């Protein structure tokens, strides 16, 4: 709810390889009961924006992977490219 009030929000998944972080964050489309945190959060945010009156919203999202001290932007054109 704080995000809808203008505060920055972060969802952080941490754990060993193969522990289910990607599934928790992304989930699967079908069945809809297995959607992950990201699609559920986006649904909530966009539903809240639709219901808001007399307000403007600017939504920015990033999806970063940190692995072996390398940072990658998973929404970028080249997801293999390392960020500085």
KOLGU-4560 file (N, C-alpha, C; in nm, 3 decimals, padded with zeros to 5 digits):
<recs>
<n_xx: 00.083 n_yy: -00.119 n_zz: 00.000 ca_xx: 00.000 ca_yy: 00.000 ca_zz: 00.000 c_xx: 00.087 c_yy: 00.126 c_zz: 00.000 mol: A seq: 1 type: UNK>
<n_xx: 00.204 n_yy: 00.118 n_zz: 00.062 ca_xx: 00.296 ca_yy: 00.231 ca_zz: 00.064 c_xx: 00.338 c_yy: 00.275 c_zz: -00.075 mol: A seq: 2 type: UNK>
<n_xx: 00.352 n_yy: 00.180 n_zz: -00.166 ca_xx: 00.388 ca_yy: 00.213 ca_zz: -00.305 c_xx: 00.281 c_yy: 00.303 c_zz: -00.366 mol: A seq: 3 type: UNK>
<n_xx: 00.156 n_yy: 00.276 n_zz: -00.336 ca_xx: 00.047 ca_yy: 00.356 ca_zz: -00.391 c_xx: 00.044 c_yy: 00.496 c_zz: -00.328 mol: A seq: 4 type: UNK>
<n_xx: 00.113 n_yy: 00.513 n_zz: -00.217 ca_xx: 00.122 ca_yy: 00.644 ca_zz: -00.152 c_xx: 00.248 c_yy: 00.719 c_zz: -00.192 mol: A seq: 5 type: UNK>
<n_xx: 00.327 n_yy: 00.662 n_zz: -00.283 ca_xx: 00.444 ca_yy: 00.732 ca_zz: -00.335 c_xx: 00.578 c_yy: 00.684 c_zz: -00.282 mol: A seq: 6 type: UNK>
<n_xx: 00.578 n_yy: 00.583 n_zz: -00.199 ca_xx: 00.704 ca_yy: 00.530 ca_zz: -00.146 c_xx: 00.763 c_yy: 00.427 c_zz: -00.243 mol: A seq: 7 type: UNK>
<n_xx: 00.896 n_yy: 00.418 n_zz: -00.246 ca_xx: 00.961 ca_yy: 00.315 ca_zz: -00.326 c_xx: 00.934 c_yy: 00.179 c_zz: -00.262 mol: A seq: 8 type: UNK>
<n_xx: 00.924 n_yy: 00.079 n_zz: -00.345 ca_xx: 00.902 ca_yy: -00.056 ca_zz: -00.296 c_xx: 01.002 c_yy: -00.152 c_zz: -00.357 mol: A seq: 9 type: UNK>
<n_xx: 01.043 n_yy: -00.251 n_zz: -00.281 ca_xx: 01.136 ca_yy: -00.352 ca_zz: -00.328 c_xx: 01.086 c_yy: -00.489 c_zz: -00.287 mol: A seq: 10 type: UNK>
<n_xx: 01.093 n_yy: -00.582 n_zz: -00.379 ca_xx: 01.069 ca_yy: -00.722 ca_zz: -00.347 c_xx: 01.202 c_yy: -00.792 c_zz: -00.371 mol: A seq: 11 type: UNK>
<n_xx: 01.257 n_yy: -00.853 n_zz: -00.269 ca_xx: 01.391 ca_yy: -00.909 ca_zz: -00.274 c_xx: 01.384 c_yy: -01.058 c_zz: -00.247 mol: A seq: 12 type: UNK>
<n_xx: 01.435 n_yy: -01.138 n_zz: -00.339 ca_xx: 01.439 ca_yy: -01.284 ca_zz: -00.321 c_xx: 01.585 c_yy: -01.326 c_zz: -00.309 mol: A seq: 13 type: UNK>
<n_xx: 01.615 n_yy: -01.400 n_zz: -00.204 ca_xx: 01.752 ca_yy: -01.442 ca_zz: -00.177 c_xx: 01.751 c_yy: -01.589 c_zz: -00.141 mol: A seq: 14 type: UNK>
<n_xx: 01.846 n_yy: -01.663 n_zz: -00.193 ca_xx: 01.857 ca_yy: -01.803 ca_zz: -00.156 c_xx: 01.947 c_yy: -01.881 c_zz: -00.249 mol: A seq: 15 type: UNK>
<n_xx: 01.967 n_yy: -02.006 n_zz: -00.215 ca_xx: 02.053 ca_yy: -02.093 ca_zz: -00.293 c_xx: 01.996 c_yy: -02.118 c_zz: -00.432 mol: A seq: 16 type: UNK>
<n_xx: 02.084 n_yy: -02.152 n_zz: -00.525 ca_xx: 02.041 ca_yy: -02.191 ca_zz: -00.659 c_xx: 01.946 c_yy: -02.310 c_zz: -00.648 mol: A seq: 17 type: UNK>
<n_xx: 01.835 n_yy: -02.303 n_zz: -00.719 ca_xx: 01.739 ca_yy: -02.413 ca_zz: -00.721 c_xx: 01.641 c_yy: -02.413 c_zz: -00.605 mol: A seq: 18 type: UNK>
<n_xx: 01.641 n_yy: -02.307 n_zz: -00.525 ca_xx: 01.553 ca_yy: -02.306 ca_zz: -00.407 c_xx: 01.412 c_yy: -02.252 c_zz: -00.437 mol: A seq: 19 type: UNK>
<n_xx: 01.387 n_yy: -02.205 n_zz: -00.560 ca_xx: 01.252 ca_yy: -02.163 ca_zz: -00.597 c_xx: 01.229 c_yy: -02.013 c_zz: -00.603 mol: A seq: 20 type: UNK>
<n_xx: 01.336 n_yy: -01.934 n_zz: -00.606 ca_xx: 01.322 ca_yy: -01.788 ca_zz: -00.611 c_xx: 01.250 c_yy: -01.743 c_zz: -00.738 mol: A seq: 21 type: UNK>
<n_xx: 01.290 n_yy: -01.794 n_zz: -00.853 ca_xx: 01.229 ca_yy: -01.752 ca_zz: -00.979 c_xx: 01.082 c_yy: -01.792 c_zz: -00.984 mol: A seq: 22 type: UNK>
<n_xx: 01.049 n_yy: -01.911 n_zz: -00.938 ca_xx: 00.910 ca_yy: -01.954 ca_zz: -00.937 c_xx: 00.828 c_yy: -01.867 c_zz: -00.844 mol: A seq: 23 type: UNK>
<n_xx: 00.883 n_yy: -01.834 n_zz: -00.728 ca_xx: 00.813 ca_yy: -01.748 ca_zz: -00.633 c_xx: 00.788 c_yy: -01.611 c_zz: -00.693 mol: A seq: 24 type: UNK>
<n_xx: 00.885 n_yy: -01.557 n_zz: -00.763 ca_xx: 00.872 ca_yy: -01.423 ca_zz: -00.820 c_xx: 00.784 c_yy: -01.423 c_zz: -00.945 mol: A seq: 25 type: UNK>
<n_xx: 00.800 n_yy: -01.521 n_zz: -01.034 ca_xx: 00.728 ca_yy: -01.522 ca_zz: -01.161 c_xx: 00.606 c_yy: -01.613 c_zz: -01.160 mol: A seq: 26 type: UNK>
<n_xx: 00.619 n_yy: -01.732 n_zz: -01.107 ca_xx: 00.512 ca_yy: -01.829 ca_zz: -01.109 c_xx: 00.483 c_yy: -01.876 c_zz: -01.249 mol: A seq: 27 type: UNK>
<n_xx: 00.362 n_yy: -01.925 n_zz: -01.271 ca_xx: 00.318 ca_yy: -01.969 ca_zz: -01.403 c_xx: 00.182 c_yy: -01.905 c_zz: -01.431 mol: A seq: 28 type: UNK>
<n_xx: 00.148 n_yy: -01.892 n_zz: -01.558 ca_xx: 00.023 ca_yy: -01.828 ca_zz: -01.598 c_xx: -00.098 c_yy: -01.917 c_zz: -01.567 mol: A seq: 29 type: UNK>
<n_xx: -00.084 n_yy: -02.046 n_zz: -01.595 ca_xx: -00.196 ca_yy: -02.137 ca_zz: -01.578 c_xx: -00.154 c_yy: -02.255 c_zz: -01.491 mol: A seq: 30 type: UNK>
<n_xx: -00.215 n_yy: -02.283 n_zz: -01.382 ca_xx: -00.335 ca_yy: -02.219 ca_zz: -01.329 c_xx: -00.303 c_yy: -02.085 c_zz: -01.263 mol: A seq: 31 type: UNK>
<n_xx: -00.399 n_yy: -01.995 n_zz: -01.262 ca_xx: -00.376 ca_yy: -01.860 ca_zz: -01.210 c_xx: -00.345 c_yy: -01.860 c_zz: -01.061 mol: A seq: 32 type: UNK>
<n_xx: -00.379 n_yy: -01.968 n_zz: -00.992 ca_xx: -00.348 ca_yy: -01.977 ca_zz: -00.849 c_xx: -00.198 c_yy: -01.989 c_zz: -00.825 mol: A seq: 33 type: UNK>
<n_xx: -00.120 n_yy: -02.013 n_zz: -00.932 ca_xx: 00.026 ca_yy: -02.027 ca_zz: -00.917 c_xx: 00.100 c_yy: -01.908 c_zz: -00.977 mol: A seq: 34 type: UNK>
<n_xx: 00.032 n_yy: -01.794 n_zz: -00.992 ca_xx: 00.101 ca_yy: -01.673 ca_zz: -01.035 c_xx: 00.200 c_yy: -01.633 c_zz: -00.926 mol: A seq: 35 type: UNK>
<n_xx: 00.308 n_yy: -01.572 n_zz: -00.966 ca_xx: 00.410 ca_yy: -01.531 ca_zz: -00.870 c_xx: 00.382 c_yy: -01.394 c_zz: -00.811 mol: A seq: 36 type: UNK>
<n_xx: 00.476 n_yy: -01.350 n_zz: -00.730 ca_xx: 00.464 ca_yy: -01.221 ca_zz: -00.662 c_xx: 00.459 c_yy: -01.105 c_zz: -00.761 mol: A seq: 37 type: UNK>
<n_xx: 00.542 n_yy: -01.109 n_zz: -00.866 ca_xx: 00.549 ca_yy: -00.998 ca_zz: -00.961 c_xx: 00.415 c_yy: -00.977 c_zz: -01.033 mol: A seq: 38 type: UNK>
<n_xx: 00.356 n_yy: -01.078 n_zz: -01.098 ca_xx: 00.228 ca_yy: -01.052 ca_zz: -01.163 c_xx: 00.117 c_yy: -01.013 c_zz: -01.065 mol: A seq: 39 type: UNK>
<n_xx: 00.120 n_yy: -01.067 n_zz: -00.946 ca_xx: 00.018 ca_yy: -01.031 ca_zz: -00.846 c_xx: 00.035 c_yy: -00.885 c_zz: -00.803 mol: A seq: 40 type: UNK>
<n_xx: 00.161 n_yy: -00.843 n_zz: -00.783 ca_xx: 00.186 ca_yy: -00.705 ca_zz: -00.743 c_xx: 00.145 c_yy: -00.609 c_zz: -00.854 mol: A seq: 41 type: UNK>
<n_xx: 00.177 n_yy: -00.643 n_zz: -00.980 ca_xx: 00.139 ca_yy: -00.557 ca_zz: -01.092 c_xx: -00.012 c_yy: -00.546 c_zz: -01.103 mol: A seq: 42 type: UNK>
<n_xx: -00.083 n_yy: -00.657 n_zz: -01.087 ca_xx: -00.229 ca_yy: -00.653 ca_zz: -01.091 c_xx: -00.283 c_yy: -00.558 c_zz: -00.985 mol: A seq: 43 type: UNK>
<n_xx: -00.230 n_yy: -00.569 n_zz: -00.864 ca_xx: -00.276 ca_yy: -00.484 ca_zz: -00.754 c_xx: -00.248 c_yy: -00.337 c_zz: -00.783 mol: A seq: 44 type: UNK>
<n_xx: -00.129 n_yy: -00.308 n_zz: -00.833 ca_xx: -00.092 ca_yy: -00.170 ca_zz: -00.861 c_xx: -00.182 c_yy: -00.111 c_zz: -00.970 mol: A seq: 45 type: UNK>
<n_xx: -00.200 n_yy: -00.184 n_zz: -01.080 ca_xx: -00.281 ca_yy: -00.130 ca_zz: -01.190 c_xx: -00.429 c_yy: -00.121 c_zz: -01.154 mol: A seq: 46 type: UNK>
<n_xx: -00.479 n_yy: -00.213 n_zz: -01.073 ca_xx: -00.617 ca_yy: -00.201 ca_zz: -01.025 c_xx: -00.633 c_yy: -00.077 c_zz: -00.937 mol: A seq: 47 type: UNK>
<n_xx: -00.534 n_yy: -00.051 n_zz: -00.852 ca_xx: -00.539 ca_yy: 00.067 ca_zz: -00.766 c_xx: -00.533 c_yy: 00.196 c_zz: -00.847 mol: A seq: 48 type: UNK>
<n_xx: -00.451 n_yy: 00.196 n_zz: -00.954 ca_xx: -00.441 ca_yy: 00.314 ca_zz: -01.040 c_xx: -00.574 c_yy: 00.340 c_zz: -01.109 mol: A seq: 49 type: UNK>
<n_xx: -00.639 n_yy: 00.234 n_zz: -01.156 ca_xx: -00.769 ca_yy: 00.249 ca_zz: -01.224 c_xx: -00.874 c_yy: 00.308 c_zz: -01.131 mol: A seq: 50 type: UNK>
<n_xx: -00.868 n_yy: 00.276 n_zz: -01.003 ca_xx: -00.968 ca_yy: 00.323 ca_zz: -00.907 c_xx: -00.938 c_yy: 00.463 c_zz: -00.854 mol: A seq: 51 type: UNK>
<n_xx: -00.815 n_yy: 00.510 n_zz: -00.872 ca_xx: -00.775 ca_yy: 00.640 ca_zz: -00.817 c_xx: -00.835 c_yy: 00.754 c_zz: -00.898 mol: A seq: 52 type: UNK>
<n_xx: -00.875 n_yy: 00.857 n_zz: -00.827 ca_xx: -00.928 ca_yy: 00.977 ca_zz: -00.892 c_xx: -00.838 c_yy: 01.095 c_zz: -00.858 mol: A seq: 53 type: UNK>
<n_xx: -00.826 n_yy: 01.188 n_zz: -00.953 ca_xx: -00.749 ca_yy: 01.310 ca_zz: -00.932 c_xx: -00.606 c_yy: 01.282 c_zz: -00.890 mol: A seq: 54 type: UNK>
<n_xx: -00.544 n_yy: 01.185 n_zz: -00.954 ca_xx: -00.405 ca_yy: 01.151 ca_zz: -00.921 c_xx: -00.332 c_yy: 01.112 c_zz: -01.049 mol: A seq: 55 type: UNK>
<n_xx: -00.202 n_yy: 01.139 n_zz: -01.051 ca_xx: -00.117 ca_yy: 01.096 ca_zz: -01.161 c_xx: -00.017 c_yy: 00.996 c_zz: -01.104 mol: A seq: 56 type: UNK>
<n_xx: 00.019 n_yy: 00.899 n_zz: -01.185 ca_xx: 00.112 ca_yy: 00.797 ca_zz: -01.141 c_xx: 00.225 c_yy: 00.783 c_zz: -01.242 mol: A seq: 57 type: UNK>
<n_xx: 00.344 n_yy: 00.760 n_zz: -01.192 ca_xx: 00.460 ca_yy: 00.725 ca_zz: -01.274 c_xx: 00.511 c_yy: 00.593 c_zz: -01.217 mol: A seq: 58 type: UNK>
<n_xx: 00.507 n_yy: 00.490 n_zz: -01.298 ca_xx: 00.549 ca_yy: 00.358 ca_zz: -01.254 c_xx: 00.677 c_yy: 00.320 c_zz: -01.325 mol: A seq: 59 type: UNK>
<n_xx: 00.777 n_yy: 00.286 n_zz: -01.246 ca_xx: 00.904 ca_yy: 00.237 ca_zz: -01.300 c_xx: 00.932 c_yy: 00.104 c_zz: -01.235 mol: A seq: 60 type: UNK>
<n_xx: 00.978 n_yy: 00.009 n_zz: -01.315 ca_xx: 01.007 ca_yy: -00.123 ca_zz: -01.262 c_xx: 01.142 c_yy: -00.170 c_zz: -01.314 mol: A seq: 61 type: UNK>
<n_xx: 01.213 n_yy: -00.242 n_zz: -01.231 ca_xx: 01.336 ca_yy: -00.307 ca_zz: -01.274 c_xx: 01.335 c_yy: -00.449 c_zz: -01.220 mol: A seq: 62 type: UNK>
<n_xx: 01.404 n_yy: -00.536 n_zz: -01.288 ca_xx: 01.411 ca_yy: -00.675 ca_zz: -01.249 c_xx: 01.558 c_yy: -00.713 c_zz: -01.264 mol: A seq: 63 type: UNK>
<n_xx: 01.629 n_yy: -00.714 n_zz: -01.153 ca_xx: 01.773 ca_yy: -00.735 ca_zz: -01.154 c_xx: 01.809 c_yy: -00.871 c_zz: -01.098 mol: A seq: 64 type: UNK>
<n_xx: 01.914 n_yy: -00.927 n_zz: -01.153 ca_xx: 01.970 ca_yy: -01.051 ca_zz: -01.102 c_xx: 02.112 c_yy: -01.021 c_zz: -01.055 mol: A seq: 65 type: UNK>
<n_xx: 02.144 n_yy: -01.063 n_zz: -00.935 ca_xx: 02.280 ca_yy: -01.053 ca_zz: -00.882 c_xx: 02.328 c_yy: -01.196 c_zz: -00.861 mol: A seq: 66 type: UNK>
<n_xx: 02.430 n_yy: -01.235 n_zz: -00.935 ca_xx: 02.481 ca_yy: -01.371 ca_zz: -00.927 c_xx: 02.633 c_yy: -01.365 c_zz: -00.937 mol: A seq: 67 type: UNK>
<n_xx: 02.702 n_yy: -01.422 n_zz: -00.841 ca_xx: 02.849 ca_yy: -01.418 ca_zz: -00.837 c_xx: 02.901 c_yy: -01.275 c_zz: -00.852 mol: A seq: 68 type: UNK>
<n_xx: 02.839 n_yy: -01.183 n_zz: -00.784 ca_xx: 02.875 ca_yy: -01.041 ca_zz: -00.783 c_xx: 02.857 c_yy: -00.972 c_zz: -00.919 mol: A seq: 69 type: UNK>
<n_xx: 02.791 n_yy: -01.037 n_zz: -01.015 ca_xx: 02.757 ca_yy: -00.976 ca_zz: -01.143 c_xx: 02.611 c_yy: -00.935 c_zz: -01.138 mol: A seq: 70 type: UNK>
<n_xx: 02.582 n_yy: -00.814 n_zz: -01.186 ca_xx: 02.446 ca_yy: -00.763 ca_zz: -01.187 c_xx: 02.397 c_yy: -00.758 c_zz: -01.332 mol: A seq: 71 type: UNK>
<n_xx: 02.277 n_yy: -00.810 n_zz: -01.355 ca_xx: 02.218 ca_yy: -00.811 ca_zz: -01.489 c_xx: 02.076 c_yy: -00.756 c_zz: -01.481 mol: A seq: 72 type: UNK>
<n_xx: 02.038 n_yy: -00.682 n_zz: -01.585 ca_xx: 01.902 ca_yy: -00.629 ca_zz: -01.596 c_xx: 01.820 c_yy: -00.728 c_zz: -01.676 mol: A seq: 73 type: UNK>
<n_xx: 01.728 n_yy: -00.799 n_zz: -01.612 ca_xx: 01.651 ca_yy: -00.903 ca_zz: -01.679 c_xx: 01.539 c_yy: -00.846 c_zz: -01.766 mol: A seq: 74 type: UNK>
<n_xx: 01.515 n_yy: -00.715 n_zz: -01.760 ca_xx: 01.418 ca_yy: -00.652 ca_zz: -01.848 c_xx: 01.486 c_yy: -00.580 c_zz: -01.964 mol: A seq: 75 type: UNK>
<n_xx: 01.617 n_yy: -00.578 n_zz: -01.965 ca_xx: 01.693 ca_yy: -00.509 ca_zz: -02.070 c_xx: 01.694 c_yy: -00.586 c_zz: -02.201 mol: A seq: 76 type: UNK>
<n_xx: 01.742 n_yy: -00.521 n_zz: -02.306 ca_xx: 01.747 ca_yy: -00.583 ca_zz: -02.438 c_xx: 01.840 c_yy: -00.703 c_zz: -02.439 mol: A seq: 77 type: UNK>
<n_xx: 01.952 n_yy: -00.694 n_zz: -02.366 ca_xx: 02.050 ca_yy: -00.804 ca_zz: -02.360 c_xx: 02.064 c_yy: -00.847 c_zz: -02.215 mol: A seq: 78 type: UNK>
<n_xx: 01.996 n_yy: -00.953 n_zz: -02.177 ca_xx: 01.997 ca_yy: -00.997 ca_zz: -02.037 c_xx: 02.130 c_yy: -01.059 c_zz: -01.995 mol: A seq: 79 type: UNK>
<n_xx: 02.218 n_yy: -01.084 n_zz: -02.091 ca_xx: 02.351 ca_yy: -01.139 ca_zz: -02.060 c_xx: 02.452 c_yy: -01.029 c_zz: -02.026 mol: A seq: 80 type: UNK>
<n_xx: 02.420 n_yy: -00.904 n_zz: -02.063 ca_xx: 02.511 ca_yy: -00.793 ca_zz: -02.041 c_xx: 02.518 c_yy: -00.759 c_zz: -01.893 mol: A seq: 81 type: UNK>
<n_xx: 02.640 n_yy: -00.744 n_zz: -01.842 ca_xx: 02.660 ca_yy: -00.710 ca_zz: -01.701 c_xx: 02.649 c_yy: -00.560 c_zz: -01.683 mol: A seq: 82 type: UNK>
<n_xx: 02.590 n_yy: -00.519 n_zz: -01.573 ca_xx: 02.582 ca_yy: -00.376 ca_zz: -01.538 c_xx: 02.700 c_yy: -00.339 c_zz: -01.451 mol: A seq: 83 type: UNK>
<n_xx: 02.734 n_yy: -00.213 n_zz: -01.454 ca_xx: 02.844 ca_yy: -00.166 ca_zz: -01.367 c_xx: 02.790 c_yy: -00.130 c_zz: -01.231 mol: A seq: 84 type: UNK>
</recs>
